[in-house]
Amino acid sequence: MATKTDVELTGSVSLLYRVVVIAAVVDVLTMSFGRTAVASRWLAALLPVARLIPNIKAIAAKTTDPVASELTLLLQWFFAPIYAGIFFVNVPPWSRLRREIARNAYSGKSLGHRHFTFMVGILFSGAWLLGDAGVVPFPTFFNGRFALATGIPQLRLIVESPILFSLYAWAGPMVETVMLWINLVLIFNARVFLAYSLVPGDGS
């Protein structure tokens, strides 16, 4: 019999799946019809939003279709608040539900394994968020360093391939939301990872 936790998680995953699919459809349509005059007008109307996301114009300028690329990036960032709502409202990092999930998942792991997971997670997600803030030169989707690292052949493909660029634009806002969520999960549930012993289902 499904528990309340299972039902809540299933609902959140289902909602996330639908939003991700919608974002993918918008991504494909924008790249397909971005050369039209309507796209240019939309882009002009959304310029105030563009200023909130670093390097959007610089990234788009390196592609074969700057107008479509810039509009694609902008529209995908409109999904960021929706992703944030799903993660932070449905399964907030500070909630009892999230703590129970972490406790049940790691109750069978050794103390060394939990400490290692915590340290790697907090260091990586912390570096990522500091990169977003411009404190350290860590490449993220938000600061655009992935797409602007054209000196690296593999990363240069992001701006040279329309398909990879579409994937980059689509994944960016979701990955950024997940990284912030993971960082806060680790912070608010540090005692789950650092405790000497865990009892599954103990929500204390």
Phi, psi and omega in degrees: 000132183291137178274170177300322179298316180298317181296315180296318180293319179299318178297320180293316180296319180297317179295317179299317180301315181296318180294319179298319179295316178299316179299321179294320178296315178300319180301310182296315181296320181295315179293331182283323185246016184289348181276354184282163179295329179299320180299319179296320179292318177300317182297318179297322181289334184263006182305321177301326178289323181301327182291343180278341182250115184300139168068014178301312182295320180295320179293312182298325182296338181273354181269173180283344180222083186302320183294309180297321182292317180294318179295322178298313178299315182298312183296324179294326179291343174291342178278346182303314178297330178290315176300317180299320179298318180296313184285315189271341177264315183284318179226069182297142183302332184268004186278158175298323179300313181296322180293320179294321179297313180296318181295314181294324182289327186251006182296332181266000182270152179288161178300319179297320179296317180294320178296318180296315179301316181296313184294315179297315181296315184289325179290315182292310181293326178294317177297321179299311182291325175293326174295319176301320182280352180081013181282322178231155182278048180272126183289129177222172176289324184291315182277352173079005185293334176300307185286334182272353180279063185287350176287345178260115186309317183296321181281334178297333179298337180301317182268345181269334182254119178303324180292313179294325178295319178299317178296320179299312181296319182290319185282330188309301182299324180290316179297318179299318178296317180297320181295319177295318181296315179299316180302316181287327175300315180295320181292312184284342181241028182303322183293335176294321182278333187257352181293150181288330178215150180233142175246116180307135177083354178280106185275013183289000000 
